[in-house]
Amino acid sequence: MKDQKPSDSKQFVGNLKNGIWLFGLSSWVFGITDRSIASFADGYLSALDLTQLFTAATFFVAWLFLKPASRV
């Protein structure tokens, strides 16, 4: 019984990490899509629009590198 507790908690934490990462991934995709639509809506890209898109894309790529290690 004592051996199952750490295994269950490790599995829970692993599932929680993957869930948070997937939620963040979908949030970043939504955010970049929203910023892109807002930037291209008026047909003119300002320096502020490009800065916001570049910043969001940079954070999105950084988020991809934070993917939790897969459980084997």
CHARMM internal coordinates of N, CA and C (Angstrom, degrees):
IC EDIT
DIST 1 N 1 CA 1.4369
DIST 1 CA 1 C 1.5288
ANGL 1 N 1 CA 1 C 110.35
DIST 1 C 2 N 1.3271
ANGL 1 CA 1 C 2 N 117.14
DIHE 1 N 1 CA 1 C 2 N -37.80
DIST 2 N 2 CA 1.4580
ANGL 1 C 2 N 2 CA 119.32
DIHE 1 CA 1 C 2 N 2 CA -179.40
DIST 2 CA 2 C 1.5185
ANGL 2 N 2 CA 2 C 111.88
DIHE 1 C 2 N 2 CA 2 C -69.17
DIST 2 C 3 N 1.3391
ANGL 2 CA 2 C 3 N 117.73
DIHE 2 N 2 CA 2 C 3 N -28.58
DIST 3 N 3 CA 1.4544
ANGL 2 C 3 N 3 CA 120.46
DIHE 2 CA 2 C 3 N 3 CA 179.97
DIST 3 CA 3 C 1.5228
ANGL 3 N 3 CA 3 C 112.09
DIHE 2 C 3 N 3 CA 3 C -72.52
DIST 3 C 4 N 1.3036
ANGL 3 CA 3 C 4 N 118.61
DIHE 3 N 3 CA 3 C 4 N -25.15
DIST 4 N 4 CA 1.4584
ANGL 3 C 4 N 4 CA 121.70
DIHE 3 CA 3 C 4 N 4 CA -177.75
DIST 4 CA 4 C 1.5270
ANGL 4 N 4 CA 4 C 112.13
DIHE 3 C 4 N 4 CA 4 C -79.05
DIST 4 C 5 N 1.3030
ANGL 4 CA 4 C 5 N 118.91
DIHE 4 N 4 CA 4 C 5 N -28.46
DIST 5 N 5 CA 1.4650
ANGL 4 C 5 N 5 CA 122.00
DIHE 4 CA 4 C 5 N 5 CA -177.72
DIST 5 CA 5 C 1.5310
ANGL 5 N 5 CA 5 C 112.17
DIHE 4 C 5 N 5 CA 5 C -61.61
DIST 5 C 6 N 1.3394
ANGL 5 CA 5 C 6 N 120.05
DIHE 5 N 5 CA 5 C 6 N -52.30
DIST 6 N 6 CA 1.4608
ANGL 5 C 6 N 6 CA 119.12
DIHE 5 CA 5 C 6 N 6 CA 179.02
DIST 6 CA 6 C 1.5291
ANGL 6 N 6 CA 6 C 111.96
DIHE 5 C 6 N 6 CA 6 C -62.96
DIST 6 C 7 N 1.3099
ANGL 6 CA 6 C 7 N 117.48
DIHE 6 N 6 CA 6 C 7 N -35.63
DIST 7 N 7 CA 1.4521
ANGL 6 C 7 N 7 CA 120.07
DIHE 6 CA 6 C 7 N 7 CA 179.98
DIST 7 CA 7 C 1.5220
ANGL 7 N 7 CA 7 C 110.92
DIHE 6 C 7 N 7 CA 7 C -66.02
DIST 7 C 8 N 1.3341
ANGL 7 CA 7 C 8 N 116.37
DIHE 7 N 7 CA 7 C 8 N -42.50
DIST 8 N 8 CA 1.4651
ANGL 7 C 8 N 8 CA 120.43
DIHE 7 CA 7 C 8 N 8 CA 178.33
DIST 8 CA 8 C 1.5208
ANGL 8 N 8 CA 8 C 111.46
DIHE 7 C 8 N 8 CA 8 C -64.95
DIST 8 C 9 N 1.3139
ANGL 8 CA 8 C 9 N 116.56
DIHE 8 N 8 CA 8 C 9 N -41.44
DIST 9 N 9 CA 1.4599
ANGL 8 C 9 N 9 CA 119.22
DIHE 8 CA 8 C 9 N 9 CA -179.42
DIST 9 CA 9 C 1.5278
ANGL 9 N 9 CA 9 C 111.04
DIHE 8 C 9 N 9 CA 9 C -69.34
DIST 9 C 10 N 1.3318
ANGL 9 CA 9 C 10 N 117.27
DIHE 9 N 9 CA 9 C 10 N -37.28
DIST 10 N 10 CA 1.4641
ANGL 9 C 10 N 10 CA 119.77
DIHE 9 CA 9 C 10 N 10 CA 176.67
DIST 10 CA 10 C 1.5182
ANGL 10 N 10 CA 10 C 111.10
DIHE 9 C 10 N 10 CA 10 C -64.66
DIST 10 C 11 N 1.3223
ANGL 10 CA 10 C 11 N 116.23
DIHE 10 N 10 CA 10 C 11 N -39.20
DIST 11 N 11 CA 1.4574
ANGL 10 C 11 N 11 CA 119.87
DIHE 10 CA 10 C 11 N 11 CA 178.54
DIST 11 CA 11 C 1.5267
ANGL 11 N 11 CA 11 C 110.43
DIHE 10 C 11 N 11 CA 11 C -66.56
DIST 11 C 12 N 1.3232
ANGL 11 CA 11 C 12 N 116.68
DIHE 11 N 11 CA 11 C 12 N -41.03
DIST 12 N 12 CA 1.4606
ANGL 11 C 12 N 12 CA 120.70
DIHE 11 CA 11 C 12 N 12 CA 178.29
DIST 12 CA 12 C 1.5234
ANGL 12 N 12 CA 12 C 110.81
DIHE 11 C 12 N 12 CA 12 C -62.43
DIST 12 C 13 N 1.3225
ANGL 12 CA 12 C 13 N 116.94
DIHE 12 N 12 CA 12 C 13 N -46.41
DIST 13 N 13 CA 1.4658
ANGL 12 C 13 N 13 CA 120.63
DIHE 12 CA 12 C 13 N 13 CA -179.77
DIST 13 CA 13 C 1.5216
ANGL 13 N 13 CA 13 C 110.18
DIHE 12 C 13 N 13 CA 13 C -64.18
DIST 13 C 14 N 1.3239
ANGL 13 CA 13 C 14 N 117.66
DIHE 13 N 13 CA 13 C 14 N -39.49
DIST 14 N 14 CA 1.4602
ANGL 13 C 14 N 14 CA 120.87
DIHE 13 CA 13 C 14 N 14 CA 177.25
DIST 14 CA 14 C 1.5156
ANGL 14 N 14 CA 14 C 111.95
DIHE 13 C 14 N 14 CA 14 C -63.13
DIST 14 C 15 N 1.3200
ANGL 14 CA 14 C 15 N 116.51
DIHE 14 N 14 CA 14 C 15 N -43.67
DIST 15 N 15 CA 1.4659
ANGL 14 C 15 N 15 CA 120.17
DIHE 14 CA 14 C 15 N 15 CA 177.52
DIST 15 CA 15 C 1.5231
ANGL 15 N 15 CA 15 C 111.20
DIHE 14 C 15 N 15 CA 15 C -65.42
DIST 15 C 16 N 1.3351
ANGL 15 CA 15 C 16 N 116.84
DIHE 15 N 15 CA 15 C 16 N -37.79
DIST 16 N 16 CA 1.4554
ANGL 15 C 16 N 16 CA 121.06
DIHE 15 CA 15 C 16 N 16 CA 178.30
DIST 16 CA 16 C 1.5323
ANGL 16 N 16 CA 16 C 110.88
DIHE 15 C 16 N 16 CA 16 C -64.20
DIST 16 C 17 N 1.3320
ANGL 16 CA 16 C 17 N 116.37
DIHE 16 N 16 CA 16 C 17 N -43.70
DIST 17 N 17 CA 1.4662
ANGL 16 C 17 N 17 CA 120.27
DIHE 16 CA 16 C 17 N 17 CA 178.37
DIST 17 CA 17 C 1.5224
ANGL 17 N 17 CA 17 C 111.02
DIHE 16 C 17 N 17 CA 17 C -61.10
DIST 17 C 18 N 1.3265
ANGL 17 CA 17 C 18 N 116.51
DIHE 17 N 17 CA 17 C 18 N -45.53
DIST 18 N 18 CA 1.4618
ANGL 17 C 18 N 18 CA 119.76
DIHE 17 CA 17 C 18 N 18 CA 179.62
DIST 18 CA 18 C 1.5175
ANGL 18 N 18 CA 18 C 111.39
DIHE 17 C 18 N 18 CA 18 C -65.00
DIST 18 C 19 N 1.3207
ANGL 18 CA 18 C 19 N 117.34
DIHE 18 N 18 CA 18 C 19 N -38.76
DIST 19 N 19 CA 1.4545
ANGL 18 C 19 N 19 CA 120.89
DIHE 18 CA 18 C 19 N 19 CA 178.30
DIST 19 CA 19 C 1.5103
ANGL 19 N 19 CA 19 C 112.65
DIHE 18 C 19 N 19 CA 19 C -64.36
DIST 19 C 20 N 1.3273
ANGL 19 CA 19 C 20 N 116.50
DIHE 19 N 19 CA 19 C 20 N -43.34
DIST 20 N 20 CA 1.4639
ANGL 19 C 20 N 20 CA 120.57
DIHE 19 CA 19 C 20 N 20 CA 177.81
DIST 20 CA 20 C 1.5199
ANGL 20 N 20 CA 20 C 110.28
DIHE 19 C 20 N 20 CA 20 C -64.70
DIST 20 C 21 N 1.3199
ANGL 20 CA 20 C 21 N 116.75
DIHE 20 N 20 CA 20 C 21 N -40.79
DIST 21 N 21 CA 1.4617
ANGL 20 C 21 N 21 CA 120.10
DIHE 20 CA 20 C 21 N 21 CA -179.83
DIST 21 CA 21 C 1.5267
ANGL 21 N 21 CA 21 C 110.53
DIHE 20 C 21 N 21 CA 21 C -65.08
DIST 21 C 22 N 1.3233
ANGL 21 CA 21 C 22 N 117.90
DIHE 21 N 21 CA 21 C 22 N -42.99
DIST 22 N 22 CA 1.4643
ANGL 21 C 22 N 22 CA 120.59
DIHE 21 CA 21 C 22 N 22 CA 179.20
DIST 22 CA 22 C 1.5267
ANGL 22 N 22 CA 22 C 111.42
DIHE 21 C 22 N 22 CA 22 C -66.11
DIST 22 C 23 N 1.3357
ANGL 22 CA 22 C 23 N 117.12
DIHE 22 N 22 CA 22 C 23 N -38.80
DIST 23 N 23 CA 1.4628
ANGL 22 C 23 N 23 CA 120.07
DIHE 22 CA 22 C 23 N 23 CA 176.35
DIST 23 CA 23 C 1.5283
ANGL 23 N 23 CA 23 C 110.31
DIHE 22 C 23 N 23 CA 23 C -63.24
DIST 23 C 24 N 1.3205
ANGL 23 CA 23 C 24 N 117.06
DIHE 23 N 23 CA 23 C 24 N -43.45
DIST 24 N 24 CA 1.4598
ANGL 23 C 24 N 24 CA 120.79
DIHE 23 CA 23 C 24 N 24 CA 177.75
DIST 24 CA 24 C 1.5149
ANGL 24 N 24 CA 24 C 112.18
DIHE 23 C 24 N 24 CA 24 C -64.05
DIST 24 C 25 N 1.3202
ANGL 24 CA 24 C 25 N 116.45
DIHE 24 N 24 CA 24 C 25 N -38.83
DIST 25 N 25 CA 1.4623
ANGL 24 C 25 N 25 CA 120.82
DIHE 24 CA 24 C 25 N 25 CA 178.57
DIST 25 CA 25 C 1.5216
ANGL 25 N 25 CA 25 C 110.54
DIHE 24 C 25 N 25 CA 25 C -61.60
DIST 25 C 26 N 1.3222
ANGL 25 CA 25 C 26 N 116.66
DIHE 25 N 25 CA 25 C 26 N -47.85
DIST 26 N 26 CA 1.4634
ANGL 25 C 26 N 26 CA 119.30
DIHE 25 CA 25 C 26 N 26 CA 179.49
DIST 26 CA 26 C 1.5311
ANGL 26 N 26 CA 26 C 111.19
DIHE 25 C 26 N 26 CA 26 C -65.94
DIST 26 C 27 N 1.3195
ANGL 26 CA 26 C 27 N 117.08
DIHE 26 N 26 CA 26 C 27 N -33.81
DIST 27 N 27 CA 1.4642
ANGL 26 C 27 N 27 CA 120.30
DIHE 26 CA 26 C 27 N 27 CA 177.94
DIST 27 CA 27 C 1.5244
ANGL 27 N 27 CA 27 C 111.40
DIHE 26 C 27 N 27 CA 27 C -66.12
DIST 27 C 28 N 1.3302
ANGL 27 CA 27 C 28 N 116.48
DIHE 27 N 27 CA 27 C 28 N -42.57
DIST 28 N 28 CA 1.4621
ANGL 27 C 28 N 28 CA 119.38
DIHE 27 CA 27 C 28 N 28 CA 178.75
DIST 28 CA 28 C 1.5202
ANGL 28 N 28 CA 28 C 111.68
DIHE 27 C 28 N 28 CA 28 C -66.04
DIST 28 C 29 N 1.3257
ANGL 28 CA 28 C 29 N 117.47
DIHE 28 N 28 CA 28 C 29 N -39.77
DIST 29 N 29 CA 1.4700
ANGL 28 C 29 N 29 CA 120.11
DIHE 28 CA 28 C 29 N 29 CA 177.99
DIST 29 CA 29 C 1.5280
ANGL 29 N 29 CA 29 C 109.71
DIHE 28 C 29 N 29 CA 29 C -63.27
DIST 29 C 30 N 1.3246
ANGL 29 CA 29 C 30 N 116.58
DIHE 29 N 29 CA 29 C 30 N -43.85
DIST 30 N 30 CA 1.4624
ANGL 29 C 30 N 30 CA 119.85
DIHE 29 CA 29 C 30 N 30 CA 177.24
DIST 30 CA 30 C 1.5273
ANGL 30 N 30 CA 30 C 110.81
DIHE 29 C 30 N 30 CA 30 C -61.54
DIST 30 C 31 N 1.3254
ANGL 30 CA 30 C 31 N 117.19
DIHE 30 N 30 CA 30 C 31 N -45.08
DIST 31 N 31 CA 1.4574
ANGL 30 C 31 N 31 CA 121.15
DIHE 30 CA 30 C 31 N 31 CA -178.80
DIST 31 CA 31 C 1.5162
ANGL 31 N 31 CA 31 C 112.96
DIHE 30 C 31 N 31 CA 31 C -62.07
DIST 31 C 32 N 1.3226
ANGL 31 CA 31 C 32 N 116.78
DIHE 31 N 31 CA 31 C 32 N -43.54
DIST 32 N 32 CA 1.4729
ANGL 31 C 32 N 32 CA 120.11
DIHE 31 CA 31 C 32 N 32 CA 179.37
DIST 32 CA 32 C 1.5215
ANGL 32 N 32 CA 32 C 110.08
DIHE 31 C 32 N 32 CA 32 C -67.20
DIST 32 C 33 N 1.3210
ANGL 32 CA 32 C 33 N 116.94
DIHE 32 N 32 CA 32 C 33 N -40.13
DIST 33 N 33 CA 1.4657
ANGL 32 C 33 N 33 CA 120.28
DIHE 32 CA 32 C 33 N 33 CA 178.12
DIST 33 CA 33 C 1.5261
ANGL 33 N 33 CA 33 C 110.30
DIHE 32 C 33 N 33 CA 33 C -63.67
DIST 33 C 34 N 1.3095
ANGL 33 CA 33 C 34 N 117.23
DIHE 33 N 33 CA 33 C 34 N -44.01
DIST 34 N 34 CA 1.4649
ANGL 33 C 34 N 34 CA 121.76
DIHE 33 CA 33 C 34 N 34 CA 179.25
DIST 34 CA 34 C 1.5217
ANGL 34 N 34 CA 34 C 111.04
DIHE 33 C 34 N 34 CA 34 C -62.05
DIST 34 C 35 N 1.3265
ANGL 34 CA 34 C 35 N 116.64
DIHE 34 N 34 CA 34 C 35 N -46.35
DIST 35 N 35 CA 1.4692
ANGL 34 C 35 N 35 CA 120.10
DIHE 34 CA 34 C 35 N 35 CA 179.25
DIST 35 CA 35 C 1.5266
ANGL 35 N 35 CA 35 C 111.28
DIHE 34 C 35 N 35 CA 35 C -64.26
DIST 35 C 36 N 1.3271
ANGL 35 CA 35 C 36 N 117.29
DIHE 35 N 35 CA 35 C 36 N -37.49
DIST 36 N 36 CA 1.4583
ANGL 35 C 36 N 36 CA 120.56
DIHE 35 CA 35 C 36 N 36 CA 179.68
DIST 36 CA 36 C 1.5221
ANGL 36 N 36 CA 36 C 110.93
DIHE 35 C 36 N 36 CA 36 C -65.85
DIST 36 C 37 N 1.3193
ANGL 36 CA 36 C 37 N 116.49
DIHE 36 N 36 CA 36 C 37 N -45.03
DIST 37 N 37 CA 1.4689
ANGL 36 C 37 N 37 CA 119.78
DIHE 36 CA 36 C 37 N 37 CA 178.91
DIST 37 CA 37 C 1.5262
ANGL 37 N 37 CA 37 C 110.43
DIHE 36 C 37 N 37 CA 37 C -63.54
DIST 37 C 38 N 1.3245
ANGL 37 CA 37 C 38 N 116.82
DIHE 37 N 37 CA 37 C 38 N -43.06
DIST 38 N 38 CA 1.4641
ANGL 37 C 38 N 38 CA 120.49
DIHE 37 CA 37 C 38 N 38 CA 179.32
DIST 38 CA 38 C 1.5316
ANGL 38 N 38 CA 38 C 111.24
DIHE 37 C 38 N 38 CA 38 C -65.49
DIST 38 C 39 N 1.3028
ANGL 38 CA 38 C 39 N 117.16
DIHE 38 N 38 CA 38 C 39 N -35.44
DIST 39 N 39 CA 1.4608
ANGL 38 C 39 N 39 CA 120.42
DIHE 38 CA 38 C 39 N 39 CA -178.73
DIST 39 CA 39 C 1.5250
ANGL 39 N 39 CA 39 C 112.08
DIHE 38 C 39 N 39 CA 39 C -72.38
DIST 39 C 40 N 1.3238
ANGL 39 CA 39 C 40 N 115.81
DIHE 39 N 39 CA 39 C 40 N -39.88
DIST 40 N 40 CA 1.4627
ANGL 39 C 40 N 40 CA 119.70
DIHE 39 CA 39 C 40 N 40 CA -177.00
DIST 40 CA 40 C 1.5250
ANGL 40 N 40 CA 40 C 113.24
DIHE 39 C 40 N 40 CA 40 C -90.08
DIST 40 C 41 N 1.3247
ANGL 40 CA 40 C 41 N 118.51
DIHE 40 N 40 CA 40 C 41 N -1.63
DIST 41 N 41 CA 1.4664
ANGL 40 C 41 N 41 CA 121.36
DIHE 40 CA 40 C 41 N 41 CA -176.34
DIST 41 CA 41 C 1.5268
ANGL 41 N 41 CA 41 C 112.07
DIHE 40 C 41 N 41 CA 41 C -65.04
DIST 41 C 42 N 1.3189
ANGL 41 CA 41 C 42 N 116.98
DIHE 41 N 41 CA 41 C 42 N -38.68
DIST 42 N 42 CA 1.4635
ANGL 41 C 42 N 42 CA 119.19
DIHE 41 CA 41 C 42 N 42 CA -178.10
DIST 42 CA 42 C 1.5256
ANGL 42 N 42 CA 42 C 112.70
DIHE 41 C 42 N 42 CA 42 C -90.71
DIST 42 C 43 N 1.3159
ANGL 42 CA 42 C 43 N 117.35
DIHE 42 N 42 CA 42 C 43 N -2.82
DIST 43 N 43 CA 1.4631
ANGL 42 C 43 N 43 CA 120.80
DIHE 42 CA 42 C 43 N 43 CA 177.71
DIST 43 CA 43 C 1.5135
ANGL 43 N 43 CA 43 C 113.96
DIHE 42 C 43 N 43 CA 43 C 79.24
DIST 43 C 44 N 1.3003
ANGL 43 CA 43 C 44 N 117.44
DIHE 43 N 43 CA 43 C 44 N 7.44
DIST 44 N 44 CA 1.4578
ANGL 43 C 44 N 44 CA 121.36
DIHE 43 CA 43 C 44 N 44 CA -178.74
DIST 44 CA 44 C 1.5168
ANGL 44 N 44 CA 44 C 108.75
DIHE 43 C 44 N 44 CA 44 C -134.01
DIST 44 C 45 N 1.3282
ANGL 44 CA 44 C 45 N 116.54
DIHE 44 N 44 CA 44 C 45 N 127.01
DIST 45 N 45 CA 1.4634
ANGL 44 C 45 N 45 CA 121.46
DIHE 44 CA 44 C 45 N 45 CA 177.98
DIST 45 CA 45 C 1.5209
ANGL 45 N 45 CA 45 C 109.25
DIHE 44 C 45 N 45 CA 45 C -98.94
DIST 45 C 46 N 1.3034
ANGL 45 CA 45 C 46 N 115.87
DIHE 45 N 45 CA 45 C 46 N 117.53
DIST 46 N 46 CA 1.4562
ANGL 45 C 46 N 46 CA 119.68
DIHE 45 CA 45 C 46 N 46 CA 176.58
DIST 46 CA 46 C 1.5299
ANGL 46 N 46 CA 46 C 109.25
DIHE 45 C 46 N 46 CA 46 C -91.64
DIST 46 C 47 N 1.3147
ANGL 46 CA 46 C 47 N 115.41
DIHE 46 N 46 CA 46 C 47 N 171.31
DIST 47 N 47 CA 1.4612
ANGL 46 C 47 N 47 CA 120.19
DIHE 46 CA 46 C 47 N 47 CA 178.42
DIST 47 CA 47 C 1.5276
ANGL 47 N 47 CA 47 C 110.21
DIHE 46 C 47 N 47 CA 47 C -64.47
DIST 47 C 48 N 1.3260
ANGL 47 CA 47 C 48 N 116.92
DIHE 47 N 47 CA 47 C 48 N -34.94
DIST 48 N 48 CA 1.4662
ANGL 47 C 48 N 48 CA 120.44
DIHE 47 CA 47 C 48 N 48 CA 178.50
DIST 48 CA 48 C 1.5299
ANGL 48 N 48 CA 48 C 110.79
DIHE 47 C 48 N 48 CA 48 C -66.13
DIST 48 C 49 N 1.3350
ANGL 48 CA 48 C 49 N 117.39
DIHE 48 N 48 CA 48 C 49 N -40.52
DIST 49 N 49 CA 1.4637
ANGL 48 C 49 N 49 CA 120.77
DIHE 48 CA 48 C 49 N 49 CA 177.48
DIST 49 CA 49 C 1.5256
ANGL 49 N 49 CA 49 C 111.14
DIHE 48 C 49 N 49 CA 49 C -62.16
DIST 49 C 50 N 1.3086
ANGL 49 CA 49 C 50 N 116.47
DIHE 49 N 49 CA 49 C 50 N -44.89
DIST 50 N 50 CA 1.4623
ANGL 49 C 50 N 50 CA 120.25
DIHE 49 CA 49 C 50 N 50 CA 179.35
DIST 50 CA 50 C 1.5286
ANGL 50 N 50 CA 50 C 111.29
DIHE 49 C 50 N 50 CA 50 C -64.55
DIST 50 C 51 N 1.3210
ANGL 50 CA 50 C 51 N 117.10
DIHE 50 N 50 CA 50 C 51 N -39.11
DIST 51 N 51 CA 1.4602
ANGL 50 C 51 N 51 CA 121.03
DIHE 50 CA 50 C 51 N 51 CA 178.40
DIST 51 CA 51 C 1.5255
ANGL 51 N 51 CA 51 C 110.83
DIHE 50 C 51 N 51 CA 51 C -63.62
DIST 51 C 52 N 1.3290
ANGL 51 CA 51 C 52 N 116.47
DIHE 51 N 51 CA 51 C 52 N -43.57
DIST 52 N 52 CA 1.4597
ANGL 51 C 52 N 52 CA 120.13
DIHE 51 CA 51 C 52 N 52 CA 179.03
DIST 52 CA 52 C 1.5216
ANGL 52 N 52 CA 52 C 111.58
DIHE 51 C 52 N 52 CA 52 C -64.81
DIST 52 C 53 N 1.3116
ANGL 52 CA 52 C 53 N 117.70
DIHE 52 N 52 CA 52 C 53 N -42.21
DIST 53 N 53 CA 1.4658
ANGL 52 C 53 N 53 CA 120.55
DIHE 52 CA 52 C 53 N 53 CA 178.50
DIST 53 CA 53 C 1.5218
ANGL 53 N 53 CA 53 C 111.54
DIHE 52 C 53 N 53 CA 53 C -65.67
DIST 53 C 54 N 1.3235
ANGL 53 CA 53 C 54 N 117.06
DIHE 53 N 53 CA 53 C 54 N -42.59
DIST 54 N 54 CA 1.4565
ANGL 53 C 54 N 54 CA 120.88
DIHE 53 CA 53 C 54 N 54 CA 179.19
DIST 54 CA 54 C 1.5277
ANGL 54 N 54 CA 54 C 111.09
DIHE 53 C 54 N 54 CA 54 C -64.12
DIST 54 C 55 N 1.3352
ANGL 54 CA 54 C 55 N 116.55
DIHE 54 N 54 CA 54 C 55 N -41.87
DIST 55 N 55 CA 1.4649
ANGL 54 C 55 N 55 CA 120.44
DIHE 54 CA 54 C 55 N 55 CA 179.14
DIST 55 CA 55 C 1.5224
ANGL 55 N 55 CA 55 C 110.94
DIHE 54 C 55 N 55 CA 55 C -64.37
DIST 55 C 56 N 1.3232
ANGL 55 CA 55 C 56 N 116.74
DIHE 55 N 55 CA 55 C 56 N -45.65
DIST 56 N 56 CA 1.4670
ANGL 55 C 56 N 56 CA 120.40
DIHE 55 CA 55 C 56 N 56 CA 179.44
DIST 56 CA 56 C 1.5310
ANGL 56 N 56 CA 56 C 110.75
DIHE 55 C 56 N 56 CA 56 C -63.43
DIST 56 C 57 N 1.3144
ANGL 56 CA 56 C 57 N 117.78
DIHE 56 N 56 CA 56 C 57 N -41.16
DIST 57 N 57 CA 1.4631
ANGL 56 C 57 N 57 CA 120.92
DIHE 56 CA 56 C 57 N 57 CA 179.14
DIST 57 CA 57 C 1.5309
ANGL 57 N 57 CA 57 C 111.14
DIHE 56 C 57 N 57 CA 57 C -65.85
DIST 57 C 58 N 1.3225
ANGL 57 CA 57 C 58 N 117.09
DIHE 57 N 57 CA 57 C 58 N -37.26
DIST 58 N 58 CA 1.4657
ANGL 57 C 58 N 58 CA 120.96
DIHE 57 CA 57 C 58 N 58 CA 178.53
DIST 58 CA 58 C 1.5209
ANGL 58 N 58 CA 58 C 111.10
DIHE 57 C 58 N 58 CA 58 C -65.30
DIST 58 C 59 N 1.3231
ANGL 58 CA 58 C 59 N 116.57
DIHE 58 N 58 CA 58 C 59 N -45.50
DIST 59 N 59 CA 1.4589
ANGL 58 C 59 N 59 CA 119.86
DIHE 58 CA 58 C 59 N 59 CA 177.77
DIST 59 CA 59 C 1.5277
ANGL 59 N 59 CA 59 C 111.92
DIHE 58 C 59 N 59 CA 59 C -65.97
DIST 59 C 60 N 1.3295
ANGL 59 CA 59 C 60 N 116.83
DIHE 59 N 59 CA 59 C 60 N -33.44
DIST 60 N 60 CA 1.4603
ANGL 59 C 60 N 60 CA 120.61
DIHE 59 CA 59 C 60 N 60 CA 177.36
DIST 60 CA 60 C 1.5267
ANGL 60 N 60 CA 60 C 110.77
DIHE 59 C 60 N 60 CA 60 C -64.36
DIST 60 C 61 N 1.3061
ANGL 60 CA 60 C 61 N 116.89
DIHE 60 N 60 CA 60 C 61 N -44.60
DIST 61 N 61 CA 1.4697
ANGL 60 C 61 N 61 CA 120.50
DIHE 60 CA 60 C 61 N 61 CA 177.89
DIST 61 CA 61 C 1.5248
ANGL 61 N 61 CA 61 C 110.38
DIHE 60 C 61 N 61 CA 61 C -64.27
DIST 61 C 62 N 1.3220
ANGL 61 CA 61 C 62 N 116.92
DIHE 61 N 61 CA 61 C 62 N -39.73
DIST 62 N 62 CA 1.4686
ANGL 61 C 62 N 62 CA 119.89
DIHE 61 CA 61 C 62 N 62 CA 177.00
DIST 62 CA 62 C 1.5213
ANGL 62 N 62 CA 62 C 110.27
DIHE 61 C 62 N 62 CA 62 C -62.92
DIST 62 C 63 N 1.3259
ANGL 62 CA 62 C 63 N 117.59
DIHE 62 N 62 CA 62 C 63 N -38.84
DIST 63 N 63 CA 1.4660
ANGL 62 C 63 N 63 CA 121.34
DIHE 62 CA 62 C 63 N 63 CA 178.39
DIST 63 CA 63 C 1.5266
ANGL 63 N 63 CA 63 C 110.73
DIHE 62 C 63 N 63 CA 63 C -63.46
DIST 63 C 64 N 1.3198
ANGL 63 CA 63 C 64 N 117.04
DIHE 63 N 63 CA 63 C 64 N -37.36
DIST 64 N 64 CA 1.4651
ANGL 63 C 64 N 64 CA 120.18
DIHE 63 CA 63 C 64 N 64 CA 178.24
DIST 64 CA 64 C 1.5265
ANGL 64 N 64 CA 64 C 111.47
DIHE 63 C 64 N 64 CA 64 C -61.17
DIST 64 C 65 N 1.3266
ANGL 64 CA 64 C 65 N 116.85
DIHE 64 N 64 CA 64 C 65 N -35.91
DIST 65 N 65 CA 1.4566
ANGL 64 C 65 N 65 CA 120.52
DIHE 64 CA 64 C 65 N 65 CA 179.33
DIST 65 CA 65 C 1.5269
ANGL 65 N 65 CA 65 C 112.79
DIHE 64 C 65 N 65 CA 65 C -73.97
DIST 65 C 66 N 1.3269
ANGL 65 CA 65 C 66 N 117.84
DIHE 65 N 65 CA 65 C 66 N -14.03
DIST 66 N 66 CA 1.4570
ANGL 65 C 66 N 66 CA 122.15
DIHE 65 CA 65 C 66 N 66 CA 179.41
DIST 66 CA 66 C 1.5210
ANGL 66 N 66 CA 66 C 112.95
DIHE 65 C 66 N 66 CA 66 C -88.78
DIST 66 C 67 N 1.3244
ANGL 66 CA 66 C 67 N 117.64
DIHE 66 N 66 CA 66 C 67 N 10.48
DIST 67 N 67 CA 1.4528
ANGL 66 C 67 N 67 CA 120.60
DIHE 66 CA 66 C 67 N 67 CA -178.75
DIST 67 CA 67 C 1.5290
ANGL 67 N 67 CA 67 C 109.89
DIHE 66 C 67 N 67 CA 67 C -58.98
DIST 67 C 68 N 1.3352
ANGL 67 CA 67 C 68 N 116.31
DIHE 67 N 67 CA 67 C 68 N 131.36
DIST 68 N 68 CA 1.4694
ANGL 67 C 68 N 68 CA 119.28
DIHE 67 CA 67 C 68 N 68 CA 179.67
DIST 68 CA 68 C 1.5340
ANGL 68 N 68 CA 68 C 110.43
DIHE 67 C 68 N 68 CA 68 C -63.65
DIST 68 C 69 N 1.3134
ANGL 68 CA 68 C 69 N 115.25
DIHE 68 N 68 CA 68 C 69 N 149.74
DIST 69 N 69 CA 1.4594
ANGL 68 C 69 N 69 CA 120.42
DIHE 68 CA 68 C 69 N 69 CA 178.94
DIST 69 CA 69 C 1.5281
ANGL 69 N 69 CA 69 C 109.66
DIHE 68 C 69 N 69 CA 69 C -63.76
DIST 69 C 70 N 1.3104
ANGL 69 CA 69 C 70 N 116.04
DIHE 69 N 69 CA 69 C 70 N 137.32
DIST 70 N 70 CA 1.4597
ANGL 69 C 70 N 70 CA 119.28
DIHE 69 CA 69 C 70 N 70 CA -179.26
DIST 70 CA 70 C 1.5206
ANGL 70 N 70 CA 70 C 109.81
DIHE 69 C 70 N 70 CA 70 C -73.16
DIST 70 C 71 N 1.3139
ANGL 70 CA 70 C 71 N 114.60
DIHE 70 N 70 CA 70 C 71 N 144.49
DIST 71 N 71 CA 1.4642
ANGL 70 C 71 N 71 CA 120.60
DIHE 70 CA 70 C 71 N 71 CA 179.67
DIST 71 CA 71 C 1.5279
ANGL 71 N 71 CA 71 C 108.46
DIHE 70 C 71 N 71 CA 71 C -84.38
DIST 71 C 72 N 1.3316
ANGL 71 CA 71 C 72 N 116.93
DIHE 71 N 71 CA 71 C 72 N 128.62
DIST 72 N 72 CA 1.4628
ANGL 71 C 72 N 72 CA 121.03
DIHE 71 CA 71 C 72 N 72 CA -179.53
DIST 72 CA 72 C 1.5054
ANGL 72 N 72 CA 72 C 110.01
DIHE 71 C 72 N 72 CA 72 C -107.11
END
COOR INIT
IC SEED 1 N 1 CA 1 C
IC BUILD
